[in-house]
Amino acid sequence: MLVLKRSIQLFIIAAMAVSGIASAGEHYHPFAESLDFNPDWQFFAPVDVEQLEELHPRKRANKGWFVTYDRMHIGFDRPDQDGAQSSKIDMTWGNRWDVGFMGEKNTGWLFSWTSVSGPNVYFDRRDQRLLQPATAVERFPALRPRFPFDPNFGDGTILVRQSLNVATLTNLEFNRSWRLSPYHYGGILEPMIGFRYMGFNDYAVNEDHFYTTAGTGTAINAEEFRTQITRTDNRMVMGQLGYRYVQPVNRMTFSQDGRFFAGPNFQTQGYSSYNFILTDDGAVAGGPVPFQQLSTYAGKDNTEFVVGMDLRFEAAYQFTKAFNIRMGGQVLYVGRGVWRGANPLQGPQNENDQDIVSPAWTFGATFNR
């Protein structure tokens, strides 16, 4: 019986070995689409320019995983708000990452993430604080109550802000792509279809600083700092169609991307008002100034349909076998369906069908693409 068991074990081991050799000859494994490529792991080998010029365009288009990073100098137009100059573009900085894969069968995936914190454009002024002790040394004693968020300039003033263009942008994409046969002059077209989520948060901030007097006299007995904040969130869930066209020329690679998207925009707007009041009844000379906080809040929801496009133009210079640096431009345009709010008496607070115009300059690096 022991001999029989050992014979069966040897037979199974031999069968597995034969099967493994056959599979190795066919390069078969269950994840062939994502692993069956040969990068040779020499990503930073020097570029052979003569060999690069002789390569067939399809051979120059790398297979396997790739990563790109771009730093963006990006702008946004202003909302339709009184005195905000809605046609003006305000610039800020952002980041974009692309991670993807292109298999041996010329089909692949692309994931893209963009994050922009800004712009943060305000009209600022500094008002004099009148409820202050006479001497400069006593203006900001440790035990004397002050306005929350009151910057200590050391000169008895307070910062009062009116927002002109304050927003943040988050963009997520997931696409399926195909690489077609090269054209006569070496250009390669990669159509894509996918999903895009775009979150655009708009902030309207208006602050006021004023005083009240006691009765008919001229003595100031109360100082008030009022803040109004309207936050409007746009959550756009969209399908998209697009393409990427690549043209290699010696060490350079020129590319153009176009993506066209449409879908519902789930909108939410919240309004808050805060009053910070300092009073002085004059009972105690130079005494403490108590403050009282009052707040109100209101919110509402809406849904719109958005359409837009995302166009990119880039030029890359090949430094090593699989590493290049690039720079380019981008235009993001959402034609309708975006809610960009304002505070009461400051503009069209309920204008939920505005647009976004967002041009950008980009520069970054690409690994194995």
C-alpha positions as CSV (number, residue, x, y, z in Angstrom):
1,M,0.0,0.0,0.0
2,L,2.9,2.3,0.9
3,V,4.5,1.6,-2.5
4,L,1.2,2.4,-4.3
5,K,0.8,5.7,-2.5
6,R,4.4,6.7,-3.4
7,S,3.8,5.8,-7.0
8,I,0.7,7.9,-7.2
9,Q,2.5,10.9,-5.6
10,L,5.4,10.5,-8.1
11,F,2.9,10.4,-11.0
12,I,1.1,13.6,-9.8
13,I,4.4,15.4,-9.4
14,A,5.5,14.4,-12.9
15,A,2.2,15.4,-14.4
16,M,2.4,18.8,-12.7
17,A,5.9,19.3,-14.0
18,V,4.9,18.4,-17.6
19,S,1.9,20.7,-17.4
20,G,4.1,23.5,-16.0
21,I,6.6,23.1,-18.9
22,A,3.7,23.2,-21.4
23,S,2.2,26.3,-19.8
24,A,5.6,28.0,-19.7
25,G,6.0,27.3,-23.4
26,E,2.6,28.9,-24.1
27,H,3.2,31.8,-21.5
28,Y,-0.2,31.0,-20.0
29,H,-1.4,32.2,-16.6
30,P,-4.8,33.4,-15.4
31,F,-3.6,37.1,-15.4
32,A,-2.1,37.2,-18.8
33,E,-3.7,40.5,-19.7
34,S,-2.0,42.4,-16.9
35,L,1.3,40.6,-16.6
36,D,2.3,39.3,-20.0
37,F,4.8,41.9,-21.1
38,N,8.6,42.1,-21.0
39,P,9.8,45.5,-19.8
40,D,13.4,44.1,-19.3
41,W,13.5,46.4,-16.2
42,Q,16.0,48.8,-17.8
43,F,13.8,51.8,-17.6
44,F,16.6,54.3,-17.1
45,A,19.0,52.9,-19.8
46,P,20.3,55.6,-22.1
47,V,18.3,56.3,-25.3
48,D,19.8,55.0,-28.5
49,V,18.7,57.8,-30.9
50,E,19.5,55.9,-34.1
51,Q,17.7,52.8,-32.9
52,L,14.8,55.1,-31.7
53,E,14.4,56.6,-35.2
54,E,14.4,53.1,-36.8
55,L,11.8,51.7,-34.5
56,H,8.3,51.1,-35.8
57,P,5.9,53.5,-34.2
58,R,4.0,50.7,-32.5
59,K,7.3,49.5,-31.0
60,R,7.9,53.0,-29.6
61,A,4.6,52.9,-27.8
62,N,5.4,51.1,-24.5
63,K,3.4,48.2,-23.0
64,G,2.7,47.5,-19.4
65,W,2.1,49.8,-16.5
66,F,2.7,53.6,-16.8
67,V,2.6,56.6,-14.4
68,T,2.5,60.3,-15.2
69,Y,2.5,63.3,-12.9
70,D,1.7,66.9,-13.9
71,R,1.9,70.1,-11.9
72,M,-0.8,72.4,-13.1
73,H,-1.0,76.2,-13.2
74,I,-4.8,76.4,-13.6
75,G,-7.4,79.1,-13.7
76,F,-11.1,79.4,-13.1
77,D,-13.5,82.1,-14.3
78,R,-15.5,83.9,-11.6
79,P,-19.1,83.3,-10.7
80,D,-22.0,85.5,-11.7
81,Q,-21.8,87.7,-8.6
82,D,-22.2,91.5,-8.1
83,G,-18.8,93.2,-8.6
84,A,-16.9,89.9,-9.2
85,Q,-16.1,90.5,-12.9
86,S,-17.4,87.1,-14.1
87,S,-15.2,87.1,-17.3
88,K,-12.0,87.3,-15.3
89,I,-9.8,84.2,-14.9
90,D,-8.0,83.6,-11.5
91,M,-5.0,81.3,-11.4
92,T,-4.0,78.8,-8.8
93,W,-2.0,75.5,-8.6
94,G,-3.1,71.9,-8.7
95,N,-1.9,68.3,-9.3
96,R,-2.8,65.6,-11.7
97,W,-1.8,61.9,-11.7
98,D,-2.4,59.3,-14.5
99,V,-1.9,55.6,-13.8
100,G,-2.7,53.0,-16.4
101,F,-1.9,49.8,-18.2
102,M,-1.6,48.8,-21.9
103,G,-1.5,45.1,-22.6
104,E,0.1,43.1,-25.4
105,K,-3.3,42.9,-27.2
106,N,-3.3,46.8,-27.4
107,T,-6.1,47.2,-24.9
108,G,-5.7,48.9,-21.5
109,W,-7.0,50.9,-18.6
110,L,-6.5,54.5,-17.5
111,F,-7.1,56.0,-14.1
112,S,-6.8,59.8,-13.7
113,W,-7.0,62.0,-10.6
114,T,-6.9,65.8,-10.4
115,S,-7.0,67.9,-7.2
116,V,-7.0,71.8,-7.2
117,S,-7.3,73.8,-3.9
118,G,-8.2,77.2,-5.1
119,P,-8.5,79.8,-6.4
120,N,-8.7,81.9,-3.2
121,V,-9.3,85.4,-4.3
122,Y,-10.7,88.0,-1.9
123,F,-11.1,91.8,-1.6
124,D,-9.6,92.6,1.8
125,R,-9.7,95.6,4.0
126,R,-8.4,96.3,7.5
127,D,-10.8,98.2,9.9
128,Q,-9.7,100.0,13.0
129,R,-10.9,98.4,16.2
130,L,-12.4,101.2,18.4
131,L,-13.3,99.3,21.5
132,Q,-9.6,99.1,22.6
133,P,-7.7,100.5,25.5
134,A,-5.9,103.8,24.7
135,T,-2.3,102.5,25.0
136,A,-0.7,100.2,22.5
137,V,0.6,97.9,25.1
138,E,-2.9,97.1,26.4
139,R,-4.6,96.6,23.0
140,F,-4.4,92.8,23.0
141,P,-4.0,91.7,26.7
142,A,-4.2,87.9,27.3
143,L,-7.5,88.1,29.3
144,R,-9.3,90.6,27.1
145,P,-12.0,88.8,24.9
146,R,-11.4,89.3,21.1
147,F,-13.3,88.4,18.0
148,P,-12.8,84.7,16.9
149,F,-10.5,84.5,13.8
150,D,-9.3,88.1,14.7
151,P,-5.7,88.4,13.3
152,N,-3.5,90.1,15.7
153,F,-1.8,92.8,13.6
154,G,-0.5,94.5,16.7
155,D,-2.0,97.8,15.5
156,G,-5.6,97.4,16.7
157,T,-7.1,96.5,13.3
158,I,-9.2,93.6,12.0
159,L,-9.2,91.9,8.6
160,V,-12.6,92.1,6.7
161,R,-12.9,90.0,3.6
162,Q,-15.2,89.8,0.6
163,S,-14.8,86.8,-1.6
164,L,-14.5,87.2,-5.4
165,N,-13.6,83.6,-6.5
166,V,-13.1,80.8,-4.0
167,A,-13.5,77.2,-5.0
168,T,-11.9,73.7,-5.0
169,L,-12.0,71.0,-7.7
170,T,-11.7,67.2,-7.6
171,N,-11.7,65.1,-10.7
172,L,-11.7,61.3,-11.0
173,E,-11.7,59.3,-14.2
174,F,-11.7,55.6,-15.1
175,N,-11.4,54.7,-18.8
176,R,-11.1,51.6,-21.0
177,S,-8.7,52.3,-23.9
178,W,-7.7,50.7,-27.2
179,R,-4.5,51.3,-29.3
180,L,-5.2,51.2,-33.1
181,S,-2.7,50.5,-35.8
182,P,-0.3,53.4,-36.6
183,Y,-1.1,55.7,-39.5
184,H,1.2,56.2,-42.5
185,Y,3.3,58.9,-40.8
186,G,3.5,57.1,-37.4
187,G,0.7,58.6,-35.5
188,I,-1.2,56.3,-33.1
189,L,-4.9,56.8,-32.1
190,E,-6.2,55.4,-28.8
191,P,-10.0,55.7,-28.4
192,M,-11.4,55.4,-24.9
193,I,-14.7,55.2,-23.1
194,G,-15.2,55.6,-19.4
195,F,-16.6,57.2,-16.2
196,R,-15.9,60.7,-14.7
197,Y,-16.7,62.1,-11.3
198,M,-16.1,65.8,-10.8
199,G,-16.7,67.7,-7.5
200,F,-16.7,71.5,-7.6
201,N,-17.2,73.3,-4.4
202,D,-17.9,77.1,-4.5
203,Y,-17.6,79.4,-1.5
204,A,-19.0,82.9,-1.1
205,V,-17.8,84.8,2.0
206,N,-18.9,88.3,3.0
207,E,-17.8,90.0,6.2
208,D,-19.0,93.3,7.8
209,H,-17.6,95.3,10.7
210,F,-19.6,98.1,12.3
211,Y,-20.4,99.9,15.5
212,T,-23.5,101.0,17.4
213,T,-23.9,103.9,19.8
214,A,-25.8,104.3,23.0
215,G,-29.1,106.1,22.6
216,T,-28.7,109.5,21.0
217,G,-25.1,109.9,22.1
218,T,-22.0,109.4,20.1
219,A,-20.2,107.0,22.5
220,I,-19.7,103.5,21.0
221,N,-21.0,100.8,23.2
222,A,-21.1,97.8,20.8
223,E,-18.8,96.5,18.1
224,E,-20.1,93.8,15.7
225,F,-18.4,91.5,13.2
226,R,-20.8,89.7,10.9
227,T,-19.8,86.8,8.6
228,Q,-22.0,85.3,5.8
229,I,-20.9,82.1,4.2
230,T,-22.6,80.2,1.3
231,R,-21.1,76.9,0.3
232,T,-22.3,75.3,-2.9
233,D,-21.3,71.7,-3.7
234,N,-21.6,70.2,-7.2
235,R,-21.2,66.4,-7.5
236,M,-21.2,65.6,-11.2
237,V,-21.4,61.9,-12.2
238,M,-20.9,61.5,-15.9
239,G,-20.0,59.1,-18.7
240,Q,-17.4,60.1,-21.3
241,L,-16.0,59.3,-24.7
242,G,-12.5,60.4,-25.7
243,Y,-9.3,59.7,-27.6
244,R,-5.6,60.2,-27.3
245,Y,-3.5,60.8,-30.5
246,V,0.3,60.3,-30.2
247,Q,2.9,61.4,-32.8
248,P,6.6,60.4,-32.1
249,V,9.4,62.5,-33.8
250,N,12.9,61.5,-32.9
251,R,13.3,62.1,-29.1
252,M,10.1,64.1,-29.0
253,T,6.5,62.8,-28.5
254,F,3.6,65.0,-29.3
255,S,0.1,64.1,-28.0
256,Q,-3.4,65.4,-28.0
257,D,-6.2,64.2,-25.7
258,G,-9.9,65.0,-26.0
259,R,-12.7,63.9,-23.6
260,F,-16.4,64.7,-23.9
261,F,-18.7,64.1,-21.0
262,A,-22.3,64.5,-19.9
263,G,-24.4,63.5,-16.9
264,P,-26.4,64.6,-13.8
265,N,-25.1,67.1,-11.3
266,F,-26.3,66.6,-7.7
267,Q,-26.2,70.1,-6.1
268,T,-26.3,71.2,-2.4
269,Q,-26.2,74.7,-1.0
270,G,-25.8,75.8,2.6
271,Y,-26.0,79.3,4.0
272,S,-24.6,80.3,7.4
273,S,-24.6,83.7,9.2
274,Y,-22.5,84.4,12.3
275,N,-22.5,87.5,14.5
276,F,-19.7,88.2,17.0
277,I,-20.7,91.1,19.3
278,L,-18.4,93.0,21.8
279,T,-20.2,95.3,24.2
280,D,-18.9,97.8,26.7
281,D,-21.3,99.3,29.2
282,G,-18.6,101.6,30.6
283,A,-19.3,100.4,34.2
284,V,-15.6,99.5,34.7
285,A,-12.9,101.6,33.0
286,G,-10.8,99.4,30.7
287,G,-12.8,96.4,32.0
288,P,-13.5,93.1,30.1
289,V,-15.6,93.2,26.9
290,P,-18.0,90.2,26.8
291,F,-19.1,88.8,23.4
292,Q,-22.1,86.9,22.2
293,Q,-22.3,84.6,19.2
294,L,-25.5,84.2,17.1
295,S,-25.8,82.0,14.1
296,T,-28.4,81.0,11.5
297,Y,-28.3,78.2,8.8
298,A,-30.3,77.2,5.8
299,G,-29.8,74.6,3.1
300,K,-31.4,73.4,-0.2
301,D,-30.8,70.8,-2.9
302,N,-31.1,70.7,-6.7
303,T,-30.2,68.6,-9.7
304,E,-29.0,69.8,-13.1
305,F,-27.7,68.1,-16.3
306,V,-24.1,69.0,-17.3
307,V,-22.2,68.7,-20.5
308,G,-18.5,69.6,-21.1
309,M,-15.2,68.7,-22.6
310,D,-11.5,68.4,-21.6
311,L,-8.8,69.1,-24.2
312,R,-5.1,68.6,-23.6
313,F,-2.0,69.2,-25.7
314,E,1.5,68.0,-24.6
315,A,5.0,67.7,-25.9
316,A,7.4,65.2,-24.2
317,Y,11.2,64.8,-24.4
318,Q,12.6,61.3,-24.0
319,F,15.4,61.4,-21.4
320,T,15.9,57.6,-20.9
321,K,14.4,54.5,-22.3
322,A,11.2,54.8,-20.3
323,F,11.4,58.2,-18.7
324,N,10.5,61.6,-20.2
325,I,9.6,65.1,-19.1
326,R,6.7,67.0,-20.7
327,M,4.8,70.2,-20.8
328,G,1.5,71.3,-22.3
329,G,-1.8,73.0,-22.0
330,Q,-5.3,72.0,-21.0
331,V,-8.8,73.5,-21.3
332,L,-11.6,72.2,-19.1
333,Y,-15.0,73.6,-20.1
334,V,-18.4,72.7,-18.4
335,G,-21.0,74.4,-20.5
336,R,-24.0,74.4,-18.2
337,G,-25.5,73.0,-15.0
338,V,-23.0,74.3,-12.4
339,W,-24.3,76.0,-9.2
340,R,-22.0,78.9,-8.2
341,G,-23.6,80.7,-5.3
342,A,-23.5,84.1,-3.6
343,N,-24.6,85.5,-0.3
344,P,-28.0,87.3,0.1
345,L,-27.9,90.8,-1.4
346,Q,-24.5,90.0,-3.0
347,G,-25.6,88.4,-6.3
348,P,-27.7,85.6,-7.8
349,Q,-27.6,83.1,-5.0
350,N,-29.9,80.6,-6.8
351,E,-28.2,80.7,-10.2
352,N,-27.7,76.9,-10.5
353,D,-27.1,76.8,-14.3
354,Q,-23.7,78.5,-14.7
355,D,-20.5,77.3,-16.5
356,I,-16.9,76.7,-15.7
357,V,-14.0,77.9,-17.9
358,S,-10.7,76.5,-16.7
359,P,-7.5,76.9,-18.8
360,A,-4.2,75.5,-17.5
361,W,-0.5,75.2,-18.2
362,T,1.1,71.8,-17.2
363,F,4.5,70.4,-16.7
364,G,5.6,67.0,-15.4
365,A,7.1,63.6,-16.0
366,T,6.1,60.3,-17.5
367,F,7.3,56.8,-16.6
368,N,7.0,54.0,-19.2
369,R,4.4,55.6,-21.5
